Amino acid sequence: MRIIRKAKVLFFVDSWLFISALIVVISGFIIWFVPGGKLRRLFGLPRGRWNEIHEWAGAVLTVFVIIHFILHWDWITSMVKVFLRRRKEKRLGVG
């Protein structure tokens, strides 16, 4: 994948990661802190709708986390190899 094209794809994925994570956090706080009694609506939405928003944003977040891992898989595997190599060298007293 060309560097510029990959940068655009990563920007798109990371932007959606941020947006969906933000929605999950905000809707989670609303669900957690808004009582179910007298205050049943917040910003014109009933509590049940906030649950739906929270669940859908969580699903979108999960999908983009998986895509993010796939796009960064080469980096992840190389860092694990470096970590394991350094750990082995420390154990053997090399370096």
ZIPEDA-V967282 format. One record per run of one state. SS is the DSSP state (h for helix, s for strand, l for the rest). FROM is the first residue (numbers start at 1). LEN is the number of residues. If there is no record, write none. Layout:
# ZIPEDA-V967282
ss: [SS	SS]
from: [FROM	FROM]
len: [LEN	LEN]
This chain:
# ZIPEDA-V967282
ss: [l	h	l	s	l	s	h	l	h	l]
from: [1	3	34	41	43	45	47	72	73	93]
len: [2	31	7	2	2	2	25	1	20	3]
